[in-house]
């Protein structure tokens, strides 16, 4: 079966400040879990820039606020309610928020999608508009919908007994003119970044985060974005964190030396270093060279030396790895390629 190539009209359009937010979010996995201080600073700076730019005025009065929104990022403060934590705590689940305000029964619904095969949890709240930015809500019902059951299973939370824990408000501080990006702040102090549609790189990284459909996502992405040559060597220079590899035998030194674990550093003079931390206080590093292969669209990687370090102790070991590295796609954030037939995805640090 031949997959149809996407048209350019399918591509999303972002303003420059919105692009900066998307770029900052590309380096964040799990909707913000384990975010570094630098990543958080970049995201917060991009969020503030968009909030200053205003976006759609009185977003709660706009029809563009309605629909299904995927949660991309949240600051997860410790004061979050138990209900809220249910929505965001498990990184492998996809989280959506449905907003429908122009009906006889206006509602905000948080949807936790476990997988296409299992089903979802829907936690619903009656909603009302307070002003141009704020939505008031009170959770009142919830249920699991499992693919293998013909009926819904009630979510065992007594909303009526929760009192103020079951209600709150949500301010929309930015709504894009295209209606695709929304930034909201909740009554618990949480900042949320949501999108109606994600760009191809986001879809790929989301698949890696969830562990589902990764090869399919790579195939779809590279179908449109595949480079016709090995690319500009300068675009490879830098430090790259391995996000995913199709082949890996575990924490072996061979996987580290081949670049199937940890971090890879490529310098302008062609020097390559692959390193990882097998356990706290230790580090395994393999070094070598990367050269263009004149007979193909690939690079030749020759790993020559290795060292195991534990505290002040350093133990050298021989490395003899002659590898072939192909580049399918590279930009300022991600790199997709292969190392000796193992498909790999890297994130630029």
C-alpha positions in Angstrom: 0.0 0.0 0.0 1.4 3.4 -1.0 0.7 6.2 1.6 -0.5 9.4 0.0 1.9 12.3 0.5 0.4 15.2 2.5 -0.1 18.4 0.6 1.4 21.7 1.8 -2.1 23.0 2.4 -2.3 20.5 5.3 0.5 22.3 7.1 -0.4 24.4 10.1 0.4 28.1 10.1 1.9 29.8 13.2 2.9 33.4 14.0 6.5 34.0 15.0 5.7 34.2 18.7 3.6 31.0 18.4 6.5 29.2 16.6 8.8 30.1 19.5 6.3 28.4 21.9 6.1 25.3 19.7 9.9 25.2 19.5 10.2 25.5 23.2 7.6 22.7 23.8 9.4 20.3 21.4 12.1 19.8 24.0 9.6 19.0 26.7 8.3 15.4 27.2 5.3 14.3 29.2 3.4 17.6 29.2 6.0 19.1 31.5 7.1 16.3 33.8 10.8 16.5 34.6 11.1 19.8 32.7 14.5 21.4 33.2 14.8 25.0 34.5 16.1 26.1 31.1 13.2 24.5 29.3 10.7 25.9 31.7 12.2 29.4 31.3 11.9 29.1 27.5 8.3 28.0 27.7 7.3 30.6 30.2 9.0 33.3 28.2 7.1 32.2 25.0 3.8 32.0 27.0 4.3 35.5 28.4 5.1 36.9 24.9 1.8 35.5 23.6 -0.2 36.7 26.5 1.2 40.2 25.9 0.2 40.0 22.3 -3.4 39.4 23.4 -4.6 37.2 20.6 -8.4 37.0 20.1 -10.2 39.6 22.3 -12.8 38.2 24.7 -12.0 34.5 23.9 -15.0 33.1 25.8 -17.2 35.1 23.4 -15.5 33.6 20.3 -16.7 30.4 18.7 -13.0 29.4 18.2 -12.7 28.5 21.9 -15.1 25.6 21.3 -14.1 22.1 20.3 -11.6 19.5 21.5 -8.2 20.7 22.7 -5.2 18.5 23.4 -3.2 19.3 26.5 0.4 19.9 25.5 2.0 21.4 28.6 1.1 22.1 32.2 3.1 23.6 35.1 1.7 21.0 37.6 1.9 22.9 40.8 1.7 20.9 44.1 -1.6 22.6 44.9 -3.5 20.9 42.1 -6.7 19.2 43.1 -7.0 15.4 43.2 -9.4 15.6 40.2 -6.9 17.6 38.2 -4.0 15.3 39.0 -6.1 12.4 37.6 -6.0 14.2 34.2 -2.3 14.9 33.9 -0.4 12.4 36.1 0.2 9.6 33.6 2.3 10.7 30.7 1.5 7.8 28.4 -2.2 8.9 28.3 -3.3 11.6 25.9 -5.3 14.4 27.6 -8.0 16.5 25.9 -10.4 19.2 27.0 -13.7 19.7 25.3 -15.3 23.1 25.5 -18.8 23.7 24.4 -20.4 26.9 25.8 -23.1 27.7 23.2 -25.6 25.0 24.0 -28.5 24.5 26.3 -26.2 22.6 28.6 -22.8 24.3 28.4 -19.9 22.0 29.5 -16.2 21.6 29.9 -15.1 18.0 29.7 -11.7 16.6 30.5 -11.0 13.4 28.5 -8.2 10.9 29.4 -7.6 8.7 26.4 -5.8 5.5 27.5 -5.4 4.1 24.0 -7.4 3.4 20.9 -7.8 -0.2 22.0 -8.7 0.4 25.7 -10.9 3.5 25.8 -11.2 6.7 27.8 -12.3 8.5 30.9 -14.6 11.5 30.6 -14.9 13.9 33.6 -17.6 16.5 32.9 -18.4 19.9 34.4 -21.3 22.2 34.0 -19.9 25.5 32.8 -20.9 29.2 32.6 -19.2 32.3 31.2 -18.3 34.9 33.8 -16.6 37.4 31.5 -14.6 37.6 28.3 -11.8 35.5 29.7 -13.2 33.4 32.6 -15.2 30.2 32.5 -16.8 28.9 35.8 -17.2 25.2 36.1 -18.4 22.5 38.6 -17.6 18.8 38.0 -20.8 16.8 38.2 -20.4 13.5 36.5 -17.7 11.1 35.1 -17.5 7.7 33.5 -15.1 5.2 31.9 -15.9 4.1 28.3 -14.1 0.8 27.6 -13.9 -0.6 24.0 -14.5 -4.1 25.4 -17.7 -3.2 27.3 -21.1 -2.2 25.8 -21.8 0.1 28.8 -20.1 3.0 30.7 -18.6 2.4 34.1 -19.2 5.3 36.6 -16.1 7.0 37.9 -16.2 6.5 41.7 -16.0 10.1 42.9 -18.8 11.7 45.0 -18.7 15.1 43.3 -21.5 16.5 45.5 -19.5 15.7 48.6 -16.3 17.4 47.3 -17.6 20.9 47.8 -15.2 23.5 46.6 -12.8 20.8 45.3 -15.3 20.1 42.5 -15.6 23.6 41.2 -13.2 26.2 39.9 -12.6 28.6 37.1 -10.4 28.8 34.0 -9.1 32.0 32.4 -8.1 32.0 28.8 -5.1 34.3 28.6 -4.4 33.7 24.9 -6.4 32.3 22.0 -4.7 32.4 18.6 -6.3 34.1 15.6 -6.4 30.7 13.9 -8.2 29.1 16.9 -5.4 26.5 17.2 -3.5 27.5 20.3 -5.0 28.3 23.7 -3.2 29.3 26.9 -5.3 29.0 30.1 -4.7 29.5 33.8 -6.7 27.7 36.4 -7.9 28.7 39.9 -5.1 26.5 41.4 -2.4 28.5 39.7 -1.7 26.0 36.9 -0.8 27.2 33.4 -2.1 25.0 30.5 -1.0 25.1 26.9 -3.5 23.4 24.6 -3.8 22.9 20.8 -6.6 21.7 18.5 -4.1 20.4 16.0 -0.4 19.6 16.5 2.4 20.0 13.9 4.2 16.9 12.5 7.1 17.1 14.9 4.8 17.3 17.9 2.9 14.2 16.6 6.1 12.3 16.3 7.3 13.2 19.8 3.9 12.5 21.3 4.0 9.0 19.8 7.5 8.4 21.3 6.2 9.6 24.7 3.2 7.3 24.6 5.1 4.4 23.1 2.4 3.8 20.5 2.7 4.0 16.7 6.2 5.3 16.7 7.4 3.7 13.4 4.2 4.7 11.7 4.6 8.3 12.9 8.2 8.3 11.7 7.2 7.0 8.3 4.4 9.6 7.9 6.8 12.4 9.0 9.7 11.4 6.7 7.3 10.8 3.8 6.9 14.5 3.5 10.1 15.8 5.1 12.7 13.3 3.9 15.9 14.9 2.7 17.3 14.1 -0.7 20.9 13.9 0.4 22.9 13.5 3.6 22.2 17.2 4.4 24.5 19.9 5.5 27.1 18.5 7.9 26.9 21.7 9.9 23.3 20.9 10.8 24.5 17.8 12.6 27.0 19.7 14.9 25.9 19.9 18.5 24.7 17.7 21.4 21.9 15.3 20.8 19.8 13.3 23.3 18.6 9.9 22.0 14.8 9.8 22.4 14.1 6.4 20.7 15.8 3.6 18.9 14.2 0.7 17.1 16.9 -1.7 18.2 18.6 -1.8 21.5 19.8 -4.7 23.6 19.7 -2.8 26.9 22.3 -0.9 28.8 25.3 -2.6 27.1 28.5 -0.8 26.4 28.1 -1.7 22.7 24.8 0.1 22.5 26.4 3.2 24.1 29.4 3.1 21.7 27.0 2.7 18.7 25.0 5.6 19.8 21.9 3.6 20.7 21.9 5.0 24.2 22.4 8.3 25.9 23.8 11.5 24.3 25.8 12.0 21.1 28.1 15.0 20.6 29.2 15.9 17.1 31.9 18.6 16.6 32.8 20.7 13.6 36.0 18.8 13.0 34.1 15.5 12.7 34.9 14.2 16.2 32.1 12.2 17.7 31.4 11.2 21.3 28.6 8.9 22.5 28.0 8.7 26.2 25.5 7.5 28.8 25.1 7.1 32.5 24.5 3.3 33.3 24.0 4.0 37.0 24.5 7.1 39.3 28.1 8.2 39.6 29.2 6.4 36.5 29.7 7.3 32.8 30.6 5.3 29.7 32.0 7.3 26.8 33.0 6.2 23.3 34.8 8.5 20.9 35.5 8.4 17.2 35.2 10.3 13.9 32.4 11.0 11.5 33.2 11.3 7.8 31.1 11.8 4.6 30.8 8.7 2.5 31.5 9.7 -1.1 29.8 6.5 -2.5 26.5 7.0 -0.7 24.2 9.5 1.0 25.4 8.3 4.4 28.1 9.1 6.8 30.8 6.7 8.0 31.3 6.6 11.8 34.4 5.0 13.2 34.4 4.6 17.0 37.9 4.0 18.3 38.2 4.5 22.0 36.1 4.0 25.1 36.4 4.8 28.8 34.4 3.8 31.8 34.4 6.3 34.6 33.2 5.8 38.2 34.0 8.9 40.3 37.8 9.5 39.9 38.4 6.0 38.5 38.8 5.8 34.7 39.1 2.5 32.9 39.9 2.6 29.2 38.5 -0.1 26.9 38.9 -0.9 23.2 36.1 0.1 20.8 36.0 -1.1 17.2 32.8 0.0 15.7 32.6 0.9 12.0 29.0 2.3 11.5 26.9 3.7 8.8 24.8 6.7 9.8 22.0 8.0 7.5 20.1 11.2 8.0 16.4 11.2 7.1 15.6 14.6 8.6 17.3 17.2 10.7 16.4 20.7 11.9 17.3 22.9 14.8 15.3 20.6 17.2 15.1 17.0 16.1 17.1 14.5 14.0 15.7 11.3 12.4 18.0 8.8 10.9 19.5 5.3 11.2 22.6 3.8 12.6 23.4 0.4 11.1 19.7 -0.1 10.1 18.4 0.9 13.6 16.1 3.8 13.2 16.8 6.6 15.7 15.3 9.9 16.8 17.4 12.5 18.6 16.5 15.8 20.3 19.0 18.7 20.2 20.1 19.8 23.6 
